[in-house]
Amino acid sequence: MLGIGTAAPPHSITRAQSVDAARAICAEDDGHAGLLAGLYRQSGVETRRVVFQQDEFRRIVYGEGDYDTPFVSKGIGDRGPSTAERMERFEAEALPLAAESSGMALERSGVDPKSITHLVTVSCTGLAAPGVDLGLMKQLGLSTDVERTHVGFMGCHGSLNGLRVARGLISAEPDAHVLLCSVELCSLHLAYGWDPKRMVGNALFADGSAAVVLGPPRGAAGVPTERDVWRLAGNGARLFPDSEEAMSWFVRDHGFEMVLSPRVPGLIQRHVGPWLEAWLGRRGLAVADVASWAVHPGGPRVLGCVQETLGLGPDAVSVSRSILASHGNMSSATVLFILDELIRRDAPRPCVALGFGPGLAAEGALFV
């Protein structure tokens, strides 16, 4: 990994503002309002970034001003904007964020944009063609010969899928330089109305983009050398048995619907340890040999279960908790935010990145 870049929308909202938003679009009585306050306290999210402008947010939540937006709730029974309206907003907002994170990754890597041979885009919160990939080619000045791959609708572990794709491309073409970009606008899919199965997703998710440049180190001035870079040494995946109903993500008339079952932490606790021991064992490693962890923060309970079942110390997932607290769960982009912070801290290696998505499935990446 030659360079990582991250980007988030300019408007940040606090936990208290998130609770106000949930009450405005979800609560149907005072009881619901009280439950939401408790749920958001337990989410582990203190602030998050959203694509809604400040004036628009105040109109949605507090009814202030005359900002014209389809995201204002029309009262009990309203399910919010149509999927078409949400996708129109994705088309307007996704590319600027993706270009910001990708431009930063390219600058940090020292790789000329014209030298990028492959572009891998990742998103589970928006669909458009032509879309972010072609927009990045034009805005960043990539070659018109760049080979494009899109990893879509894989959920929170999507960037780990994307890293696996990048590793395969570089294995086939050792001189390749791959730009991987994830952009997720989860706030566009907020659930409206009272549906307890979807309130957890509302409490966790946020917006952001992250990108990484991968390829052979060049050793030029200011460019990472072989000794400095984190090398992606392996990828793994596991579909947990009898878990199909635990996490789902479907396209419906009023946005994409995320359902998280209370079974998710227990399934992770039961299955992630044996899988990791087997996967790492094939590479001559044990869980105890892993020096740092980039665990996707699906929520505080997920992080707690991973920590407990793997016997990790209290600091092992501290960066994951910190990113969750300061940015929320940005779906697939989140693990790249965590890796960026670990690299900034010069975290020891080997490092294992973990993510979980619909299936219930786990994805892993090993860095040395």
N, C-alpha and C positions, 0 to 999 in steps of 0.2 A: 504494500500500500504506500504509494508515493506522496499522497496528500489527501486530506479530508477537509471538506467545507460544510458548514451548517448555516441554516437561515430559518428565521421564524417571522411571522407577521409582526408589524410594529405595535399592534394593540394588545396589551397585556391586561388580564383580568384576575382579580384576587379570588380566593375561595368564597368570600362573602358575596362577591358579585356573581360568581357561578351559582351559588345557592339562590340568589335573587332571580337569575335567569331560569333556573329549573322551576321555581315556584310560578313564574310568569307563564311558562309554556307547558308545564306538566301537572301541577297540583290542581286538584278539583275541590279540595276542602282543606280545613285547617290541619286535619290529621296528616294528610299528605305532605303539607308544608313542613310539619315537624319531623316526619320521617326523612325528608330530603336533607334537612340540616344535619342530622346524624350520619346519613350516608356519605355526604361530602366531607364531613370531619374525618371519616375512616378511610377516605380515598388515598391519602398520602399526597394529594396535589394541593400545593399552596398557591401557585400562580400558573397560568397557562396563556398561550398566545392564540388568538383567533383571527380569522380573516375579516370579521365584522368590524367596520370602522366605528370609532367611538360614538359618533352621533347616531349611527345605525343601531349600535348596541343599546344605547339609552332609549331609543324608540321601541325596540323589541322588548326590553325588560321593564322599563319604567313608564312607557307610553309618552315620553317627553318629545316634543318637537313634531315636525311633520315629515320626517325622512320616509321616503317611499320605498318600502321593502316588503317582499312577500313573506319574510320570516317573522312578521308580527302575528301572534296567536289571535285567532278570531273567537276564542272562548272554548268552553267545554265541548268536546266532540271534534274539535279541529285537529287534524293530523299534520298540519304544517304544509310547507311548500310541496309542490309536485316534484317528482324526480327530474323532470325536464328543467324546472326552475333551479333546482340544486345543481344540475350539471352545467347549466349556463354560467352559474357562478364559479364552478370549478374551472371552466374553460377560460374565464377572465383572470382568475387568481393564481392558478397553479404555475404557469410558466414563469412569471417574475420571481417567485420563490425558488423554483428549480434552477433558473439561470443564476441567481445570487449564490446559492450553495455550490453549483458546478463551477462558476467562475473562481470562487475562493479555492476549491480543490485544485483546479488547474494551476492557479498562481502558486499555491504552496508546493505543488509537485515539480514545478519548473518545466513541465511538458508543454510544448507548443500545441495549441488547439488543433493545428493542421496535422499533427502527428497522431492524434487519436484515431485508431483504426476501428474500434467497436464502441457502440453506445448501448448501454443497458439501462432501461428505465423501469421503475418500480412504483406501482400505486394500486391500492385497493379501494380508493375513495372517489375515483373519477375515470370516465371513459370518454375519449374523443379521438377522431382520426380525420384529418391530420391533427396531431396533438402535441404533447410536451416534447416528444422526441424530435420532431421536425422543427419545432420552435427553438430547441436548444441548438440544433445544427446551424440555424440561421443567426441566432443571437451571439453564439460563442465563436462563430467562424470555423466550424468543423468542416472537414472535407465532405463534398457531396458523395464521395465513395465510402463514407463510414458505414459499417454494417450494424444494423439496429436489431435489438431484441427487447421485447417488453415482457416483464413479469407482472401479471395482473391478477388481482383478487386472491392473493395468497395470504392476506392478513398480516399480523404483526411480525411474522418471521420472513416477510417478503424480501427484505434486503439480504438476508442470509441465503435465500434462493438465488438472488441476484449475484452474490459473491461466488456461489457455486458455478453459475453460468460464466462469470468472468474468469474463474480459475480454469474451467474447461477450455475457454477460448484461448487463453494464454498457453495452456498445455499443448494445444494443437498448433499454435503459432507463437513461438517463444519471443518474437520481437514485437508482438502486439502491445498496444497501449489501450486500455479499456477505461472509459468513463462510465461509472455507475451512478445513477441519480434516483433517489427516492423522494417523492413529494406526496404528502398526505394532508388533506383538508377534512379532518374528521368532524369538525364542528358543523359542516354542511349537512350532516346526517343525524343531527340531534333528533331524538324521538319526542314527538309532541303528544300530549295527553298522558293519562295515567296507565302505564304498563310496567308493573314491578320488574318483569324480566329484562326490561331495557334500561332501567334507571341506572344500573351500575355502569353501563357503557357511557351514558351521559356524564356521569361523575368523573370518569377517568380521561376521556379523550380530548385531544387538542390538535393544533395544526403545526406543521413544520416540514422542512426539507433538508436532506443531507446528501452529500455526494462524495465519491472517492475515486481517485485515479489509481489504477493498478497497472503494473508492467515492470520491465527490467530496469533496475537503477542505472542511471547514466553517469553519475559521479562528477557532473559539471558543477561549477561554482554555485553554491546555494541549493543544490539538488541532493536529496538523500542518497547515501551510498548503501551498499549491501549491508554494512555493519549497522546502519541506523534504522533501516526500514523494518516494519513488521511484515513478515512473510506469511501468506495464507497457505498453510501446509496440508489442510484436509477439511472435508465437509462430511457431515453425517445427518441422517434423518431417521425418525421413528414415528410410525402411526400407532398410537396407543389403542389397545383393543377395547371394543364396546364403548366407544367414546363419541360416536357421531353426533349425538344430541347435546354434547357438553358445550360446544361453541359453534355458532352459526353466523353466516353473513350473507344475506340474500338481497337481490335487487327487487324492490317493491314499488308501489305507486307513489309513495311519499318518502323517497330516499332509500338508502341501503339500511337494512335492519340487522343490527347486531344483537345477539342473545348470548349472554354468558351464564352458564349454569353454576350453582354453588358447588357442583361436583368437580370443577376444574382444579382447584388446589389439591384435592385428594387424589385425583388421577395423576397429577404431576408428582406428588409425593410418592405414590406407589410405583411409578414406572420410570422416572427419569434417572434414578440411581443405577439400576441394573443396565439400562441402555448405555449410559455414559461409561460405565466400567468396561462394557464389552467394546464399545467404539474406540475409547482411548487405549484399551488393551491391545487392539490390533495395530496400534502405532507405538507400542512399547511404553505406554504411559498408564498411570493410575490417577484417579481423582486427586489423590494427595499430592501428585506431582504438579498440578496446575497452580501457577503462581498468582494469576489474577483472573477475574471473571467479568464478563460483560453480559449480564442477564437482563433480557428484556423485561421491564417492569409492567407486567400485565396488571399489576395491582399489588398492594402491600402483602396480601396473603400469598400470592404467587411467589414473591421474593422470599417470604418467610419459609414457605414449604421447600423451596430449592435449597435455602441455607440449612434448614434442619435436616433434610434427607441426605444431603451430601456432607454433613458434618463440618460446614464452613464456619470460620470465625466471624465475629460481628462486623469486621471491616470488609469482608469479601464482596458484599453487594452494596457497599456504601455509595459508590458512584451511581449505581442504578437507582437507589433511593433518592439521591440528590437530583438527578435528572428528572425523575418522576415529580418531585416536589416543585422544581423550578419551571418545568415545561409541560407537565402532564404526559399522558401516553399518546405519542404521535404516530402510533401504529408502526409501520415498517421503518420509518426514519429513525426511530428512537435508539436502536442498537448502534447506529453509526454515531449519534451524539455521544453515547457512552464510550465507544471506542476512541473517539476524538479526545474526550476528557482523559481517558487512561493513557493515551499517548502523550498528551500534554504533561501528565504527572510522571512520565517515564516509568510506568508500571512494569513490574517484572514479567517475564515470559517463561514458559508458555502461558498463553491466555486462551480461554475458551469463551466464545460468544454463544448464547442460547436464546432461542425465541420459540414462542408457541402460537399456533394458529388453528383455524377450523380443521376439524378432523377427528379427534383432537390430535394434532401432530406437533412434533418437536423438530427443530432444525438446529444444528450445531456447526460452528466453524472453529478451527484450531489455528492459532497464530503463534509463530515461533520467532 
